[in-house]
Amino acid sequence: MAGDVKDPKRSIPFAIVVGLGSAAIVFVGTAAVTLGVLGAPSAGADDLPLLAAAAKAIGRWGTWCVLIAAWTAALGELTGDLLSASRVGLAMGEAHELPGRLGAIHPKFRTPH
């Protein structure tokens, strides 16, 4: 997908650093809140500490919030996988490593078709 980025030498390293930094902040923050709500002994003994922390802090709605967030994250990952797989087929079609029709670009919309 880097072939579709305007300035990949600058944009991709920046996106990687910002993405990893954002993920680290979210993960550390989530762990800190979970430990703060449950405490270390209880968090270590529970099989699903995030779900337990949400249930303890918010109640039944907290459990549903965590479940909906997990489902949304799983669907987002699935969508990313589908996008990556389709782009691999396009690139291989353009390089004639797969049938050329897989690398066809629509003349008006400039999208694969």
N, C-alpha and C positions, 0 to 999 in steps of 0.2 A: 504494500500500500504506500510505501515511501515514494513511488513514482508519481503519485497524485499530489504530493505536498509541494508547495511553491519553492521553499528554500529548505530542503531536508537536512543539509549539514548544520543548520542553525536550529531549526524547529524541533527535530527529533531528539537531540540531546537535551534541549530545554524541557520538552514534554516528559522525558524519562525522569529527569531530576525532580521536576515539580510533581509528577505522579507518585514517585517513590516517597518524596517528602510528605505529601498529603496523606498517603496511605499510612506512613509511620505515625503521623500525628493522630490519625483516627484510631489506629490500633492501640497505641499507648494510652490515649484518652479513654478508650473503651475498657481497657484493662484496669486503669486507675479507678474509674467509676464502679466497675464490678467489684474490685477489692474494697472500695469504700463502702459499698452497700452491704456486701455479704461478710466481709472480713476474710482474712487469709485462710483460717482453718475451714470455714464453711465453703469458700470458693474452691479449695483444693479437694474437698470431699464430694462435691457435686459433679455429676456427669455433664450437666448443661448449665454452667454457671451464669451465662448471659441471660438465659431464660429465667433462671431462679432470681437473679438480681432485678430483672424487669418486673417479675411477678411480685417481689417483695416491695419494690419502690412504688409501683403504679397500680398493681393489682392485675385483674384479668385483662384489662386493656393493654397493659405492658407486655403480657405474653403475646397477644395478637399483634402488637407493633413489631416485636422481634420476629415473629413468624412471617409477617408480610414483608419485612425487610429482607429476610433470608430468601423468600420466594422471588422477590424482585431482583436480588443480586444473582440468583441462579439463572433467571431469564435473561438478564443483561449479559452474563457470561456466555450463554447459549447464542445470543444474537451476535456477539463478537466472534465466536467460533464460526458461525455461518458466514459472516462477512469475510473473515480471513480465508476460509475455504473457497469462496467464490472468487476472490481476488487471485488465488493461486491458479485456479482454472483459467482465468482470463490471461494471466501472465504466461502460462505455459502454452495457451492457444496462440498468443501473439508470437511466441518464440518457435512455434511449429513443433513443440514437443508433444502436444496433444492435437486433435483435429483443429484446423484453423478456424472453424466456425465458433469455437469457444472463445476466440480472441476478437470476435466481431464487436465493433463499436457503432452505435447508432449515429448516423450522419447528422441528424438534427439536434438530438438531445445530448450527444457525446457521453452516453452511458452504455455499458455492456448490454447486449441483447442476443 
